[in-house]
């Protein structure tokens, strides 16, 4: 079993095609931050809430935390 297969399984994605598509697109773009965000959330709504931009919107600067 490959972890990629697990992350695309309907139990993990709740059979949500939009999160699967976003995960594939993040890999195609080779954007590691976006890839982390989409793989660490269960659906697109959670991605919107938990994204780095959302954090900055609430006054938390993610880039300063990563140093």
N, C-alpha and C positions, 0 to 999 in steps of 0.2 A: 504494500500500500504506500502511496506517495502522499505527502502532506497536501500537495496541490489538489489532489482528488478529494481529500477530506474537506478542504476549505470550499469546494464547489458543491458538496453534497447538499441535498435539499434539507437535511436536518440542520445544517449550519446556516444556510442561506434562506431558510424558510420558503424554499422554492421561488424566491424573488429574482426574476430575470434581470432586473435593473442593477442589483448589487453584483451579480455575476458579470454583467457587461462592464460595469465600472472597474471591477477587479482586472478584467482582461485589458481594458484600455490603459489602466495605470501601468501594467507591465509593458505594453507596447510603447508607451511614452518614456519608459525607463526613468520615471520620477519616483525615487525611493521613498520620499516623504509621503506622497499621495498613496503609494503602494501600501505603506505601513498603515495609514489612516483607513483605507478601505478594507484591508484585511483584519484590522482590529475592531471593526464595527460590523454589526449584523445586518444592517440595511442602509439604504441611501439617506433616510431621515436622520439616523444616528451619525452618519458621516457629516451631514450638514451641521449638526449640533456640536460634534466633537472635533471638527477640523481646526487646524491652526488659525485660520482666519476667524473662526468663531471665537476662539480663545482670545485673540487680539481685540476683537470687538468688545469683549468683556474686561479688557484692561490687562490681560496676561500676555506678555511677549515671549512666545515659545523659543525664539532664537536666542534670547538672553539666558534661558534656562538650560539650553544645550551646551553652553560653554563650560 
